[in-house]
């Protein structure tokens, strides 16, 4: 199983936004345990900016870094409850499990 890269995630989210207008943007709360200003956090910020630009403002991603929404287990619980729409891990799975 492979993790979605930020670019793939952005494409999926743009498609999901459909014809939503900027007057009523889709707001995505994205939690991560990645520290503020880390490389992973910077990538997520860039993805957020690119998403907002590509969607003409109809999709806005709010990033909660440094575990502000809890550890990974807590973020997954929040996704299941619907209080957070997504969670990002600061690492990727790059090969088969051994």
Contact map, one row per residue, 1 for C-alpha under 8 A:
11100000000000000000000000000000000000000000000000000000000000000000000000000000000000000000100100
11110000000000000000000000000000000000000000000000000000000000000000000000000000000000000001111000
11111000000000000000000000000000000000000000000000000000000000000000000000000000000000000001100000
01111111100000000000000000000000000000000000000000000000000000000000000000000000000000000000000000
00111111100000000000000000000000000000000000000000000000000000000000000000000000000000000000000000
00011111110000000000000000000000000000000011001000000000000000000000000000000000000000000000000000
00011111111000000000000000000000000000000000001000000000000000000000000000000000000000000000000000
00011111111100000000000000000000000000000000000000000000000000000000000000000000000000000000000000
00011111111110000000000000000000000000000000000000000000000000000000000000000000000000000000000000
00000111111111000000000000000000000000000000001000100000000000000000000000000000000000000000000000
00000011111111100000000000000000000000000000000000000000000000000000000000000000000000000000000000
00000001111111110000000000000000000000000000000000000000000000000000000000000000000000000000000000
00000000111111111000000000000000000000000000000000000000000000000000000000000000000000000000000000
00000000011111111100000000000000000000000000000000100110001000000000000000000000000000000000000000
00000000001111111100000000000000000000000000000000000000000000000000000000000000000000000000000000
00000000000111111100000000000000000000000000000000000000000000000000000000000000000000000000000000
00000000000011111111000001000000000000000000000000000010011000000000000000000000000000000000000000
00000000000001111111000000000000000000000000000000000000000000000000000000000000000000000000000000
00000000000000001111100000000000000000000000000000000000000000000000000000000000000000000000000000
00000000000000001111110111000000000000000000000000000000010000000000000000000000000000000000000000
00000000000000000011111110000000000000000000000000000000110000000000000000000000000000000000000000
00000000000000000001111110000000000000000000000000000001111000000000000000000000000000000000000000
00000000000000000000111110000000000000000000000000000000010000000000000000000000000000000000000000
00000000000000000001111111000000000000000000000000000000010000000000000000000000000000000000000000
00000000000000000001111111100000000000000000000000000000111100000000000000000000000000000000000000
00000000000000001001000111110000000000000000000000000000011100000000000000000000000000000000000000
00000000000000000000000011111000000000000000000000000000001111000000000000000000000000000000000000
00000000000000000000000001111100000000000000000000000000001111000000000000000000000111000000000000
00000000000000000000000000111110000000000000000000000000000011110000000000000000000111000000000000
00000000000000000000000000011111000000000000000000000000000011110000000000000000000111110000000000
00000000000000000000000000001111100000000000000000000000000000111011100000100000000101110000000000
00000000000000000000000000000111110000000000000000000000000000111111100100100000000000111100000000
00000000000000000000000000000011111000000000000000000000000000001111011100000000000000011100000000
00000000000000000000000000000001111101011000000000000000000000001110000000000000000000001100000000
00000000000000000000000000000000111111001000000000000000000000001110000000000000000000000000000000
00000000000000000000000000000000011111001000000000000000000000001100000000000000000000000000000000
00000000000000000000000000000000001111111100000000000000000000000000000000000000000000000000000000
00000000000000000000000000000000011111111100000000000000000000000000000000000000000000000000000000
00000000000000000000000000000000000011111110000000000000000000000000000000000000000000000000000000
00000000000000000000000000000000010011111111000000000000000000000000000000000000000000000100000000
00000000000000000000000000000000011111111111100000000000000000001000000000000000000000000000000000
00000000000000000000000000000000000011111111110000000000000000000000000000000000000000000000000000
00000100000000000000000000000000000000111111111000000000000000000000000000000000000000000000000000
00000100000000000000000000000000000000011111111100000000000000100000000000000000000000000000000000
00000000000000000000000000000000000000001111111110000000000000100000000000000000000000000000000000
00000000000000000000000000000000000000000111111111000000000000000000000000000000000000000000000000
00000110010000000000000000000000000000000011111111100000000000000000000000000000000000000000000000
00000000000000000000000000000000000000000001111111110000000111000000000000000000000000000000000000
00000000000000000000000000000000000000000000111111111000000000000000000000000000000000000000000000
00000000000000000000000000000000000000000000011111111100000000000000000000000000000000000000000000
00000000010001000000000000000000000000000000001111111110001110000000000000000000000000000000000000
00000000000000000000000000000000000000000000000111111111111110000000000000000000000000000000000000
00000000000000000000000000000000000000000000000011111111100000000000000000000000000000000000000000
00000000000001000000000000000000000000000000000001111111100000000000000000000000000000000000000000
00000000000001001000000000000000000000000000000000111111111000000000000000000000000000000000000000
00000000000000000000010000000000000000000000000000011111111000000000000000000000000000000000000000
00000000000000000000110010000000000000000000000000011111111100000000000000000000000000000000000000
00000000000000001001111111000000000000000000000000010011111100000000000000000000000000000000000000
00000000000001001000010011110000000000000000000000110011111110000000000000000000000000000000000000
00000000000000000000000011110000000000000000000100110000111111000000000000000000000000000000000000
00000000000000000000000000111100000000000000000100110000001111100000000000000000000000000000000000
00000000000000000000000000111100000000000000000100000000000111110000000000000000000000000000000000
00000000000000000000000000001111000000000001100000000000000011111000000000000000000000000000000000
00000000000000000000000000001111000000000000000000000000000001111111100000000000000000000000000000
00000000000000000000000000000011111100001000000000000000000000111111100000000000000000000000000000
00000000000000000000000000000001111100000000000000000000000000011111000000000000000000000000000000
00000000000000000000000000000011111000000000000000000000000000011111111100000000000000000000000000
00000000000000000000000000000011100000000000000000000000000000011111110000000000000000000000000000
00000000000000000000000000000011000000000000000000000000000000011011111001100000000000000000000000
00000000000000000000000000000000100000000000000000000000000000000011111111100000000000000000000000
00000000000000000000000000000000100000000000000000000000000000000010111111100000000000000000000000
00000000000000000000000000000001100000000000000000000000000000000010011111110000000000101000000000
00000000000000000000000000000000000000000000000000000000000000000000011111111000000000000000000000
00000000000000000000000000000000000000000000000000000000000000000000111111111100000000000000000000
00000000000000000000000000000011000000000000000000000000000000000000111111111110000100100000000000
00000000000000000000000000000000000000000000000000000000000000000000000111111111000000100000000000
00000000000000000000000000000000000000000000000000000000000000000000000011111111100000000000000000
00000000000000000000000000000000000000000000000000000000000000000000000001111111111110000000000000
00000000000000000000000000000000000000000000000000000000000000000000000000111111111111100000000000
00000000000000000000000000000000000000000000000000000000000000000000000000011111111000000000000000
00000000000000000000000000000000000000000000000000000000000000000000000000001111111100000000000000
00000000000000000000000000000000000000000000000000000000000000000000000000000111111110000000000000
00000000000000000000000000000000000000000000000000000000000000000000000000000111111110000000000000
00000000000000000000000000011110000000000000000000000000000000000000000000100110111111100000000000
00000000000000000000000000011100000000000000000000000000000000000000000000000110011111100000000000
00000000000000000000000000011110000000000000000000000000000000000000000000000010000111110000000000
00000000000000000000000000000111000000000000000000000000000000000000000100110010000111111000000000
00000000000000000000000000000111100000000000000000000000000000000000000000000000000001111100000000
00000000000000000000000000000001110000000000000000000000000000000000000100000000000000111111000000
00000000000000000000000000000001110000010000000000000000000000000000000000000000000000011111000000
00000000000000000000000000000000000000000000000000000000000000000000000000000000000000001111100000
01100000000000000000000000000000000000000000000000000000000000000000000000000000000000001111110000
11100000000000000000000000000000000000000000000000000000000000000000000000000000000000000011111000
01000000000000000000000000000000000000000000000000000000000000000000000000000000000000000001111100
01000000000000000000000000000000000000000000000000000000000000000000000000000000000000000000111110
10000000000000000000000000000000000000000000000000000000000000000000000000000000000000000000011111
00000000000000000000000000000000000000000000000000000000000000000000000000000000000000000000001111
00000000000000000000000000000000000000000000000000000000000000000000000000000000000000000000000111
